[in-house]
Amino acid sequence: MPAPYETLRDDLSFLRAIAAEGRDRPLTAGPWIFSAGLIYGMASLVCWAIFASFLAACCAAWTSGSQIVWMTFPSFVLATYGAGWSVTGLIAGRRELRWVAVLSFIGAVALLPAFRTSALFLVYGVLILCVAALPGWRLMRLARDAGHG
């Protein structure tokens, strides 16, 4: 039976040999790093745009004294959901997600007549349940049934 130091020495020399062999080979993680940078970078830019839009809406509402900015915010949120579901449905190739996006966009426009009524947030709440909670619940069940959750 070899001494522990000999086994350790053999292991280290094996690792050195592997490292020396791969020294001049190209790194192959480029596509993954590029994709991650592109996806996370774009997501950060979208978050910044949403925050900047919200901040601009706050300033406009405060300076004008008008509540129209606050009354249009639910439509903005639904349109944002629609954009998110559109991209997700396109990337995943899932037609039902695109239908959720269509419902989100229709809901954003359907809220227009309710702007100055008490029904605005009632309709908005129902729409959010339809375009966020129900699809999320369905996706969780599909993942569970597929053995991923």
KAVEN-V135201 format. One record per residue. N is the residue number from 1. D_FIRST is the distance of its C-alpha to the first C-alpha in Angstrom with 2 decimals. Layout:
N:D_FIRST + N:D_FIRST
//
This chain:
1:0.00 + 2:3.82 + 3:6.60 + 4:9.04 + 5:11.57 + 6:10.06 + 7:9.83 + 8:13.27 + 9:14.55 + 10:13.76 + 11:15.49 + 12:18.37 + 13:18.93 + 14:19.06 + 15:21.63 + 16:23.55 + 17:23.85 + 18:25.22 + 19:27.60 + 20:28.79 + 21:29.52 + 22:31.57 + 23:33.42 + 24:36.50 + 25:36.73 + 26:39.51 + 27:38.89 + 28:39.72 + 29:40.53 + 30:44.10 + 31:45.89 + 32:44.25 + 33:45.04 + 34:48.55 + 35:49.17 + 36:48.00 + 37:50.13 + 38:53.11 + 39:52.92 + 40:52.34 + 41:54.81 + 42:57.50 + 43:56.91 + 44:57.39 + 45:60.58 + 46:61.89 + 47:61.22 + 48:63.05 + 49:65.95 + 50:66.27 + 51:66.22 + 52:68.74 + 53:70.98 + 54:70.84 + 55:71.65 + 56:74.52 + 57:75.83 + 58:75.78 + 59:77.70 + 60:80.19 + 61:80.82 + 62:81.26 + 63:83.62 + 64:85.70 + 65:85.90 + 66:85.45 + 67:83.23 + 68:82.95 + 69:79.59 + 70:78.20 + 71:79.83 + 72:78.22 + 73:74.73 + 74:73.91 + 75:74.78 + 76:72.51 + 77:69.61 + 78:70.26 + 79:70.48 + 80:67.14 + 81:65.61 + 82:67.22 + 83:65.65 + 84:62.20 + 85:62.51 + 86:63.90 + 87:60.92 + 88:58.45 + 89:60.28 + 90:60.40 + 91:56.72 + 92:55.57 + 93:58.18 + 94:59.43 + 95:63.18 + 96:63.56 + 97:62.35 + 98:65.05 + 99:67.59 + 100:66.48 + 101:67.09 + 102:70.55 + 103:71.32 + 104:70.27 + 105:72.63 + 106:75.45 + 107:74.95 + 108:75.19 + 109:78.56 + 110:79.69 + 111:79.50 + 112:82.21 + 113:85.18 + 114:83.73 + 115:83.46 + 116:86.25 + 117:85.91 + 118:84.05 + 119:82.27 + 120:80.15 + 121:77.14 + 122:77.57 + 123:77.26 + 124:74.51 + 125:72.50 + 126:72.85 + 127:71.85 + 128:68.73 + 129:67.73 + 130:68.30 + 131:66.48 + 132:63.63 + 133:62.98 + 134:63.52 + 135:61.53 + 136:58.68 + 137:58.72 + 138:58.75 + 139:55.82 + 140:53.79 + 141:54.64 + 142:53.76 + 143:50.33 + 144:49.76 + 145:50.89 + 146:48.57 + 147:45.62 + 148:45.29 + 149:46.54
//
